[in-house]
Amino acid sequence: MNNSIKKNIQQVKSRIGQACRRVGRDPNEIQIILATKTVDTQCILKAAELGYSIIGENRVQEARRKIKEMGKKANELNWHYIGHMQSNKVNKVIRFATMVQSIDRMKIVRKMNRRLKKVDKTMDVLIQVNTSGEDSKYGIHPNDAINFVRQAAKFDRLNIMGLMTIGLFSDDWARVREGFIQLRQLRETISDQNIPDVQMQHLSMGMTNDFELAIEEGATMIRIGRAIFGERNTPDSYYWPGIDTAAYSSD
Ligand SMILES: *Cc1c(COP(=O)(O)O)cnc(C)c1O
């Protein structure tokens, strides 16, 4: 696995380049977040050596274990939390994360803000929106997103930097794209409202199977796991209970 990481990253880079060319975007606008659930620290550090230092983790325990294993090297990396936020994990997430991409409940906002104040920190966050049209417990409903951003913006320790979504798990690409279009349009709508203390520079969308579509629709962060590190042995339902990933073709 270790040896193929470099080649895989080159392939991802080339696919990013092609997607950018199709829509006239600059590839430098797009950050790769390494989605590293189940990936061992050796492999993560290998990718980091190649210049990819934003690590997206789904589980607090797993992230803390890896950070401990890495020792000082962990400090040179940026740790983004991309998993489902549980309120009893807020304190721990704040300790290691530099960005939380998966804010979708006011309960979490309140708790995070309180905790951040206590430790005198601020946190960059993205608001997670459910654009898949499927019933899932992750992400706020698009209709509620503007209101949610307005409410969350009042909490001074959180810097709202944009929106995040997990695309529909489907190979019906037109429908997958619809979700990404929806997130882009939401960003525009929210930007137009000029809500104090809200920035909308980031759209975190696109994973191994759909990142080219996401780039075509304006993604600034893509979260890539399998295309770089290979297939996972642990089923994704372990990390995302309740999301129907069965329809998702893994090539
Ligand atoms: C696993 C995961 C990814 C990456 O998925 P791949 O299909 O491996 O690229 C992206 N975002 C989140 C939130 C994830 O949990």
The ligand as an ORCA input file, in Angstrom:
! r2SCAN-3c Opt
* xyz 0 1
  C     -14.435      8.297      4.195
  C     -14.800      9.682      3.962
  C     -14.352     10.373      2.823
  C     -13.487      9.741      1.763
  O     -14.142      8.689      1.103
  P     -13.418      7.894     -0.072
  O     -14.525      7.298     -0.821
  O     -12.520      6.904      0.593
  O     -12.631      8.882     -0.844
  C     -14.720     11.689      2.685
  N     -15.484     12.317      3.592
  C     -15.922     11.692      4.699
  C     -16.751     12.454      5.657
  C     -15.603     10.372      4.920
  O     -16.053      9.758      6.019
*
